């Protein structure tokens, strides 16, 4: 950034924080044989299974915000590692349901503990995980995540004034 700039934009800061978090989680869960993306998948699956759900790959993609094709790729790798099992949904033969194996539950519990400690470190400047500032920050992030975000159509001089 140049000295003449007014400072980083909120978008730049969100991007930097997301990258900082991804790198930190990647490093923290690597000893358990996971990447950040795999951790996001197994930890979400762990939480969903605890409530009795056996989600489809599509449902897990919607829950995590990851592309369905990427979830499929991650699920195959995690299946090869013995951490999850993929089965056809008896109600919809096109859908694939996911479940953690016993080994997957063990690794996921360990990973959740490691990431929780990392989250405590990240949120310490706000007063920690249970602080009022952290709750307000979480509310603000939720508001931003709930806001629709669709790119607008490019405006070219050659198309202005015409109906598409």
C-alpha positions in Angstrom: 0.0 0.0 0.0 1.3 3.5 -0.8 1.7 6.2 1.7 -0.9 8.2 -0.1 -3.6 5.6 0.4 -6.3 6.2 3.0 -5.7 2.7 4.5 -6.8 -0.8 3.8 -10.3 -1.4 2.7 -12.6 -3.7 4.7 -12.5 -6.2 1.8 -8.7 -6.3 1.9 -8.8 -6.8 5.7 -11.4 -9.6 5.4 -9.2 -11.3 2.8 -6.1 -10.9 5.0 -7.8 -12.3 8.1 -9.3 -15.2 6.1 -5.8 -16.0 4.7 -4.2 -15.7 8.2 -6.7 -18.0 9.6 -6.5 -20.6 6.8 -2.7 -20.7 7.1 -2.8 -21.0 10.8 -5.4 -23.8 10.8 -3.5 -25.6 8.0 -0.3 -25.6 10.1 -2.2 -26.6 13.3 -4.1 -29.6 11.8 -1.3 -30.8 9.5 0.1 -33.2 12.2 -3.3 -34.9 12.3 -3.1 -35.4 8.5 -5.7 -32.7 7.7 -5.8 -29.5 5.7 -7.9 -26.5 6.7 -10.5 -27.4 4.1 -10.6 -31.0 5.3 -10.9 -29.8 8.8 -13.9 -27.6 7.8 -15.6 -30.6 6.3 -15.0 -33.1 9.2 -15.7 -30.6 12.0 -19.0 -29.6 10.3 -19.8 -33.3 9.7 -19.0 -34.0 13.4 -21.4 -31.3 14.6 -24.1 -32.5 12.2 -23.8 -36.1 13.3 -24.0 -35.1 16.9 -27.5 -33.8 16.2 -28.5 -37.0 14.5 -28.0 -35.8 10.9 -26.3 -37.8 8.2 -25.9 -35.1 5.6 -25.5 -35.5 1.9 -22.5 -34.0 0.2 -24.8 -31.2 -1.1 -26.1 -30.4 2.4 -22.5 -30.3 3.7 -21.5 -28.0 0.8 -24.3 -25.7 1.7 -23.4 -25.7 5.4 -19.7 -25.0 4.8 -20.0 -22.6 1.9 -17.7 -24.8 -0.2 -18.5 -25.8 -3.8 -20.3 -29.1 -4.1 -17.6 -30.4 -6.5 -14.9 -29.5 -4.0 -16.7 -31.2 -1.1 -16.9 -34.3 -3.3 -13.2 -34.2 -3.9 -12.4 -33.7 -0.2 -14.8 -36.5 0.8 -13.1 -38.9 -1.5 -9.7 -38.0 -0.1 -11.0 -38.3 3.5 -12.6 -41.7 2.6 -9.3 -42.9 1.3 -7.7 -41.9 4.6 -10.3 -43.9 6.5 -11.9 -40.8 8.1 -15.3 -40.8 6.5 -17.6 -43.2 4.7 -19.6 -42.3 1.7 -22.9 -44.2 1.0 -25.8 -43.8 -1.4 -28.8 -42.1 0.1 -31.6 -44.7 0.2 -34.2 -42.0 -0.5 -32.2 -40.5 -3.5 -29.8 -42.7 -5.4 -28.1 -39.7 -6.9 -27.2 -38.3 -3.5 -24.2 -39.4 -1.4 -24.4 -39.4 2.4 -21.4 -38.8 4.5 -20.5 -40.1 8.0 -17.4 -40.0 10.1 -15.8 -43.4 10.9 -14.6 -44.1 14.4 -11.1 -43.1 13.4 -12.6 -39.9 11.8 -14.4 -39.0 15.0 -11.2 -39.5 17.0 -9.1 -37.3 14.7 -11.9 -34.7 14.4 -12.2 -34.4 18.2 -8.4 -33.9 18.4 -8.5 -31.3 15.6 -11.4 -29.4 17.2 -9.3 -29.1 20.4 -6.3 -27.8 18.5 -8.3 -25.3 16.5 -10.2 -24.1 19.6 -6.9 -23.2 21.2 -5.9 -21.4 18.0 -9.2 -19.5 18.0 -8.5 -18.5 21.6 -5.2 -17.0 20.5 -6.8 -15.2 17.6 -9.6 -13.7 19.8 -7.4 -12.7 22.7 -7.0 -9.1 21.5 -10.9 -8.9 21.7 -10.9 -10.3 25.3 -11.1 -14.0 24.4 -13.7 -16.4 23.1 -16.4 -15.4 25.7 -15.8 -11.6 25.6 -18.5 -9.1 24.7 -16.3 -7.7 21.9 -16.0 -11.2 20.5 -19.8 -11.7 20.6 -20.2 -8.3 18.8 -17.6 -9.3 16.2 -19.4 -12.6 15.6 -22.7 -10.8 15.1 -21.1 -8.4 12.6 -19.5 -11.3 10.7 -22.9 -13.1 10.7 -24.6 -10.0 9.3 -22.0 -9.8 6.5 -22.3 -13.5 5.7 -26.1 -13.3 5.6 -26.0 -10.4 3.1 -26.6 -11.4 -0.5 -23.5 -10.9 -2.7 -23.9 -11.2 -6.4 -21.6 -9.5 -8.9 -23.3 -6.9 -11.0 -23.2 -7.2 -14.8 -20.4 -5.3 -16.4 -21.4 -1.9 -17.8 -19.8 -1.4 -21.2 -20.5 1.6 -23.4 -21.5 -0.7 -26.3 -24.3 -2.2 -24.2 -25.6 0.9 -22.4 -29.1 1.9 -23.3 -30.0 -1.5 -24.6 -32.2 -4.1 -23.0 -30.5 -7.4 -22.6 
